[in-house]
């Protein structure tokens, strides 16, 4: 039997980890995934058609803090990204379950490693994975394959070998 979907952090804490996995697998809704994908694609297309820029989030953030000019469109896009997520949470509270079991230091180190990886890979999953693959860029296809492989290996090591977040 699949348990009820957790609505609060306390509900999530009471779940057996195996039940949580079953619950989230069965809660997959293709319509929501398709809607999210369409919104991401539309934003990327509008940015490219409107001002000729790639929707690479790490590049936008880097340009926002380092580029003397050209900050307006970057700030607008990034504010819209955060505001859209905040609006979703306000409209559908509890729809995105809280994550527990991840030490703060591990999250900080993970964030720094992601930042270093985006610099090393000359972009992030949005720039390479969404925009670069759509443009059939061999460099982006290679980068995205490496991102995905590293993500799988990292998840296996962190969750199963180190036991963080399990």
Phi and psi in degrees as a GROMACS rama.xvg file:
@    title "Ramachandran Plot"
@    xaxis  label "Phi"
@    yaxis  label "Psi"
@TYPE xy
-82.3982  127.736  UNK-2
-70.2076  162.507  UNK-3
-62.0645  148.199  UNK-4
-66.9317  129.708  UNK-5
-67.5325  137.181  UNK-6
-105.598  -27.5708  UNK-7
-127.223  170.699  UNK-8
-61.0662  -37.6285  UNK-9
-65.2333  -39.7048  UNK-10
-61.4143  -42.881  UNK-11
-63.6733  -41.275  UNK-12
-63.2704  -30.2135  UNK-13
-78.6099  -13.0054  UNK-14
-76.0565  143.569  UNK-15
-72.6168  136.997  UNK-16
-53.7247  -37.5807  UNK-17
-65.7266  -38.2113  UNK-18
-65.7484  -37.8832  UNK-19
-62.9145  -41.5388  UNK-20
-62.8512  -47.1481  UNK-21
-60.8182  -43.5662  UNK-22
-60.5194  -45.1406  UNK-23
-75.0393  -30.4676  UNK-24
-66.9293  -42.2134  UNK-25
-76.7556  -16.2966  UNK-26
-85.9092  0.455849  UNK-27
-62.1131  128.668  UNK-28
-122.352  109.013  UNK-29
-57.1943  -32.9498  UNK-30
-64.8612  -41.0587  UNK-31
-67.1049  -42.3747  UNK-32
-62.2609  -43.1323  UNK-33
-63.9385  -42.9942  UNK-34
-60.7857  -44.3916  UNK-35
-62.463  -43.3713  UNK-36
-62.8855  -40.0574  UNK-37
-64.8567  -39.2012  UNK-38
-66.4341  -42.4494  UNK-39
-63.0597  -45.733  UNK-40
-62.7076  -42.1058  UNK-41
-63.4099  -41.5535  UNK-42
-62.6471  -42.4557  UNK-43
-64.9135  -42.9237  UNK-44
-66.5971  -44.1975  UNK-45
-63.1705  -39.5074  UNK-46
-66.0214  -42.6797  UNK-47
-67.9077  -44.8987  UNK-48
-70.289  -36.4675  UNK-49
-75.53  -47.9967  UNK-50
-131.517  7.80623  UNK-51
71.0996  29.1577  UNK-52
-114.538  148.612  UNK-53
-80.3928  139.73  UNK-54
-84.9296  61.7373  UNK-55
-96.5383  111.546  UNK-56
-65.4416  -42.5193  UNK-57
-64.7462  -37.7443  UNK-58
-66.4423  -37.3482  UNK-59
-64.0937  -46.0592  UNK-60
-64.3349  -42.2358  UNK-61
-61.4427  -45.597  UNK-62
-65.1244  -32.092  UNK-63
-65.7258  -39.307  UNK-64
-91.1705  -16.3589  UNK-65
-116.315  -23.4932  UNK-66
-86.5612  123.738  UNK-67
-62.3235  -39.7123  UNK-68
-113.012  -174.835  UNK-69
66.3808  24.6715  UNK-70
-87.9796  -22.6821  UNK-71
-58.7341  -52.611  UNK-72
-67.235  -35.0797  UNK-73
-64.5444  -48.2254  UNK-74
-62.3126  -42.3732  UNK-75
-61.4109  -45.3802  UNK-76
-64.5554  -46.825  UNK-77
-67.0437  -38.6203  UNK-78
-63.8974  -41.8393  UNK-79
-62.772  -36.6111  UNK-80
-62.4591  -47.9417  UNK-81
-69.6943  -42.4192  UNK-82
-63.9872  -37.6842  UNK-83
-63.0181  -43.1071  UNK-84
-65.1419  -41.2656  UNK-85
-64.266  -40.1209  UNK-86
-62.7361  -41.8379  UNK-87
-59.0801  -46.092  UNK-88
-64.7341  -36.2457  UNK-89
-68.8945  -38.7623  UNK-90
-75.5556  -41.7756  UNK-91
-122.173  69.5352  UNK-92
-63.5845  141.461  UNK-93
81.6003  -3.0132  UNK-94
-72.266  -29.5827  UNK-95
-104.628  112.857  UNK-96
-68.1468  145.015  UNK-97
-69.3232  142.966  UNK-98
-96.1606  134.651  UNK-99
-127.072  160.223  UNK-100
90.8283  10.1757  UNK-101
-109.874  114.221  UNK-102
-61.8893  144.417  UNK-103
-56.0768  -43.0148  UNK-104
-61.2569  -40.3855  UNK-105
-63.0995  -39.5717  UNK-106
-66.217  -40.2213  UNK-107
-64.9486  -46.5814  UNK-108
-62.1054  -42.0208  UNK-109
-61.0355  -43.5936  UNK-110
-62.4605  -41.353  UNK-111
-65.8416  -38.8741  UNK-112
-66.7337  -38.2685  UNK-113
-63.2373  -43.5893  UNK-114
-60.9847  -44.1205  UNK-115
-63.7506  -39.1069  UNK-116
-65.36  -36.3884  UNK-117
-68.3015  -34.1058  UNK-118
-70.6842  -44.2011  UNK-119
-62.6508  -39.9879  UNK-120
-88.409  6.21125  UNK-121
54.1542  41.2717  UNK-122
146.578  173.996  UNK-123
-116.835  -174.823  UNK-124
-65.569  -27.7143  UNK-125
-72.7317  -44.5731  UNK-126
-69.288  -49.2363  UNK-127
-79.8653  -49.2837  UNK-128
-71.9935  -38.5751  UNK-129
-91.9418  -57.7842  UNK-130
-80.1201  -43.6279  UNK-131
-65.9782  -42.7572  UNK-132
-66.3589  -38.7053  UNK-133
-61.7439  -31.42  UNK-134
-87.47  2.43962  UNK-135
58.9379  40.4771  UNK-136
-80.3114  119.451  UNK-137
-58.7764  -38.1193  UNK-138
-62.3109  -42.1522  UNK-139
-69.253  -37.786  UNK-140
-63.3989  -41.427  UNK-141
-65.1485  -47.3544  UNK-142
-59.9576  -43.4843  UNK-143
-65.1349  -40.2199  UNK-144
-61.2396  -40.4999  UNK-145
-68.8029  -41.5819  UNK-146
-56.3926  -48.3894  UNK-147
-65.1943  -44.2538  UNK-148
-62.202  -43.3932  UNK-149
-64.7084  -36.8133  UNK-150
-64.1885  -41.8113  UNK-151
-64.1905  -48.038  UNK-152
-61.7554  -43.9742  UNK-153
-62.1179  -44.2007  UNK-154
-61.668  -41.8736  UNK-155
-64.1021  -46.3038  UNK-156
-65.4513  -50.3901  UNK-157
-67.0619  -46.7545  UNK-158
-78.3275  -44.1872  UNK-159
-98.6885  -35.6414  UNK-160
-88.7748  -41.6664  UNK-161
-92.0008  -18.4033  UNK-162
72.2494  19.4145  UNK-163
-82.6356  128.891  UNK-164
79.5909  8.53366  UNK-165
